[in-house]
Amino acid sequence: MTASPVTERRAYPARERDIHRSDLRERGGSRPVRRAGRPSTPGPADPSRRATYGLDAFTFFIANLQTGFGPFLAVYFTQQKWTQSDIGLALTVGSLVSLLGQMPGGAFVDASRSKRFAAGFSAFWVGASAVMLAALPTYLVVMLAMAIHSAASCVLTPAIAAISIGLVGHAQAGERLGRNASFSAVGNALGAAGMGAIGYYLSNNAVFYLAGVLVIPALVSLSFIPSGRSVDAGRPRPAAQEPEPQPREAGGISALLKNRALLCFAACMVLFFLANAAMLPLVGSVMTLRASETATALVAACIMVPQAVLALTAPFVGRLAQSWGRKPLLLIGFAALPVRGLFFAFVSDPYWMVAIQVFDGISASVLGVMVPLIVSDVTRGTGRFNTALGAVGTGMGIGAALSTALAGLMADELGSQTAFLGLAIVGAAGLVLVLLIMPETRRRNGDEAHDPS
């Protein structure tokens, strides 16, 4: 993170002195005066190293843990002699709960007085669901475990975003969210490699036992993060040199439906995922037809390339979000999608198709930072950040669900090249929508960003 300015020392009462520094941070006001000759001390917007590293580690271990619920599920169920229809039903249960639980999960985090408790509670149940899958792979237990995992994940994701923004403040939120995305990408990559090795050398159910064990270091890491109001994102707080902003109307869904910037952003994200979600599965199918012997390794490379790009570029994207603003970066992330689709439509070499996945990494890096950051911008002062984040997540889930059906229909009827072109057109429509209707949401010079709501 960037070096923090030297701040003037102030004497606080004993009780105020015990509060974590992030509770005393400025919210968009002028920077503290730099005093020459004084030792450098953390500014009021900077969390302690203990909290920073704790959040880094928590994000990393949660990514490790969640990796076990990816491709390893289908492998594990197949080993347990499940039919494809039963496997599909189990995965569908998880998907439906995830789709329906986004907004309630966000609302739970909004209502929680301690975001750290919400994150720890949900992380525990994600780990518990993994142990359930490994210990009792019966039909009913698996369905219950999949539902528990999806419901807990609906709370965990907004809780991490709330902790992150609450810890550093809106002024440094972009850099912190970029750091989260980077550690998450590294965690996903290492988790996939480690669990793949354990599944190969031990057994597939050992993968899920490992996922359950990983919740322990995750919770230990979480304990380094201060609890309470210091990590309460999305609520108005007084700044050191400006009057306390008045909270906006804190209604439920009705308040979100009146927030024009939020609705514009959600519409853009639906179109993005409508174009994006089916692209990699379609690439996998094409690679299997063109290079059947190396298809598995090539698909794995298609997954690893974007993760590598994400890990390297996400912190940089977070810093640019503060200097450039949100919209220019959002345009870059959206523009990479139709370019990727066009390349896939006209490139036949499987190895070049792996290289094209760099564009997926660019989009993932931008959106991994921009989604929570823009939602935080447009809901600032409402106390509805996590509910709104859940609403946007629901839209993304709907777009992703429709994407696979749309691409499958186009590929069967018109061929894979036409399917890629169709997805590229949808992605281009999302880019145009961002350009035309999405406002810039970054605050400037301590003033509230323009919010059409």
ZIURQUI-V371319 format. One line per field, one symbol per residue. phi: phi as a letter, one per 30 degrees, with the letter a starting at -180 (. if undefined). A space follows every 10 residues. Layout:
phi=???
//
This chain:
phi=.dddddcddb ccdedddddd eddcddbjdd ddddcdicdd bdddccddde dddddedddd dddeddedcc dddddddddd iddddddddd ddeddddddd cddeddddde dddbdddddd dddedddddd dedddbdded dddddddddd dddddddddd dddddddcid dcddddddde dddddddddd dddddddddd dcadddeddd eddddddddd ddddcdcidd bcdicdbdcd bbddddddec dddddddcdd dddddddddd dddddddddd eddddddddc bddcdddddd ddddeddddd ddcedddddd ddcdjddedd dddddddddd dddddcccdd dddddddedd ddddddddcd ddddddedcd icibeddddd dddddddddd dddddddddd dddbjddddd dddddddddd ddddddcddd cddbhicddd bdd
//
